Amino acid sequence: MIAKVDADAHKSVGTKYGVTGFPTLKFFGLGVSGEAQTYEGSRDLAALVAAVNERAGTKRTVDGLFAAEVGRISALDELAEYFMSKKSERADYVKKAEKAAAGTKTGSWYVKFMQAIVKNGDDWVGKEELRLKGYVSDKKTDAKKIDDFSIRLNVLQAFKAK
């Protein structure tokens, strides 16, 4: 969570954490009781996002979406590549993907995408990408759904021609 506190309006908070100039950026990690790290890096968005990612163990981009590797599974990426290149063997690759996806958090998207491609053809990938990008860019979409759509977009990249 990122929060903004006006240390002029809440002087006790500013004093407690040693805020003497503005803006001052402090990082409070989980499980840290009252200890804050002062951020001394660049104030541009990319540097701030990189610092938060490093400290929080997250992988976000400056637009708030997940980084391209989030949700991807290398073994399933490889199966997706073979799936797309060997049309006559697609049913076999769906079965292999089902096995490889078992017990993974995002593996089911690979299987669902393979099934959709078998049903709707290779052009479906581009159409689905546009559809998902529409949801991600819609300001009315719930943040949790945007995260889900962002992961789907990442996984979908495994099915695009290289």
C-alpha positions in Angstrom: 0.0 0.0 0.0 1.2 3.5 -0.8 -0.1 6.4 1.3 0.3 10.1 1.3 0.5 12.1 4.6 0.5 15.8 4.9 3.1 16.3 7.6 2.1 20.0 7.9 -1.4 18.9 8.8 -0.2 16.0 10.9 2.8 17.4 12.6 3.1 14.6 15.1 3.5 12.0 12.3 6.1 14.1 10.6 8.0 14.5 13.9 7.7 10.8 14.8 9.4 9.9 11.5 11.9 12.7 11.1 10.3 14.6 8.3 12.1 17.9 8.0 11.6 18.8 4.3 9.0 18.2 1.6 8.5 16.0 -0.1 10.0 13.3 2.0 9.4 9.7 1.0 9.5 6.9 3.6 9.2 3.2 3.1 7.6 1.0 5.8 8.1 -2.7 5.0 5.7 -5.4 6.3 6.5 -6.6 9.8 8.7 -3.5 10.5 7.5 -2.0 13.7 7.8 1.8 13.3 11.1 1.7 11.4 11.1 3.6 8.2 13.6 3.9 5.4 14.0 7.2 3.8 14.0 7.1 0.0 16.9 9.1 -1.4 16.6 8.2 -5.1 15.4 10.0 -8.1 11.8 11.3 -8.0 10.9 10.3 -11.5 8.2 7.7 -11.8 10.3 4.9 -13.2 12.8 5.2 -10.3 10.1 5.3 -7.7 8.4 2.2 -9.2 11.7 0.4 -9.3 12.4 1.2 -5.7 8.9 0.0 -4.6 9.3 -3.2 -6.6 12.7 -3.9 -5.0 11.6 -3.2 -1.5 8.2 -4.8 -1.7 9.2 -7.8 -3.9 6.7 -6.8 -6.6 7.0 -6.6 -10.4 5.0 -3.6 -11.6 5.4 -1.3 -14.5 5.0 2.5 -14.4 1.4 2.2 -15.7 0.6 0.0 -12.7 0.3 -3.3 -14.6 2.3 -6.4 -13.9 5.7 -6.7 -15.6 5.7 -8.9 -18.7 7.1 -12.0 -16.9 4.4 -12.1 -14.2 2.1 -15.1 -14.7 4.4 -16.7 -17.3 5.7 -20.2 -16.8 8.7 -21.1 -19.0 7.7 -24.8 -19.5 4.2 -23.7 -20.7 5.7 -20.9 -22.8 7.7 -23.6 -24.6 4.5 -25.8 -25.1 2.7 -22.7 -26.4 5.4 -22.1 -29.0 5.2 -25.7 -30.2 1.4 -25.6 -30.1 1.4 -22.6 -32.4 3.9 -24.1 -34.8 2.6 -27.6 -35.1 -1.1 -27.3 -35.9 -1.6 -31.0 -36.6 -0.4 -31.9 -33.1 -2.4 -29.3 -31.2 -4.6 -31.8 -29.3 -1.5 -33.4 -28.0 -0.1 -30.1 -26.8 -3.3 -29.2 -25.0 -3.0 -32.5 -23.0 0.7 -31.8 -22.3 -0.3 -28.3 -21.1 -3.0 -29.6 -18.9 -0.4 -31.8 -17.1 2.2 -29.1 -16.9 -0.4 -26.5 -15.6 -1.5 -28.7 -12.7 -0.8 -27.1 -9.4 0.2 -23.8 -10.9 -1.5 -20.5 -10.3 -1.7 -19.2 -13.9 -1.2 -22.4 -15.9 -4.9 -22.8 -16.6 -4.7 -19.7 -18.8 -2.4 -21.5 -21.2 -4.8 -24.4 -21.4 -7.8 -22.1 -21.9 -6.0 -20.2 -24.6 -5.0 -23.3 -26.4 -8.6 -24.5 -26.3 -9.9 -21.2 -27.6 -7.3 -21.2 -30.5 -8.4 -24.8 -31.5 -12.0 -23.7 -31.5 -11.6 -20.2 -33.0 -8.4 -20.2 -35.0 -5.1 -18.4 -34.7 -6.7 -15.0 -35.4 -8.3 -15.3 -32.0 -5.0 -14.4 -30.3 -5.0 -10.9 -31.7 -8.7 -10.4 -31.0 -8.3 -11.5 -27.4 -5.4 -9.3 -27.0 -7.4 -6.2 -28.1 -10.3 -7.3 -25.9 -8.1 -7.6 -22.8 -6.3 -4.3 -23.5 -9.6 -2.6 -23.6 -10.5 -3.9 -20.2 -7.1 -3.0 -18.8 -7.3 0.6 -20.1 -11.0 1.1 -19.0 -10.9 3.4 -15.9 -14.0 1.7 -14.6 -12.5 -1.7 -14.3 -11.8 -2.9 -10.8 -8.0 -3.0 -9.9 -8.1 -6.7 -9.0 -9.7 -7.4 -12.4 -7.0 -5.3 -14.1 -4.4 -7.4 -12.4 -6.1 -10.6 -13.7 -6.4 -9.1 -17.2 -2.7 -8.0 -17.1 -1.7 -11.6 -16.3 -3.8 -13.0 -19.1 -2.2 -10.5 -21.5 1.2 -11.6 -20.4 0.4 -15.3 -20.9 -1.2 -14.5 -24.2 2.1 -13.3 -25.5 3.4 -16.9 -25.5 0.9 -17.5 -28.3 1.9 -14.6 -30.6 4.1 -15.2 -33.6 7.8 -14.4 -33.0 
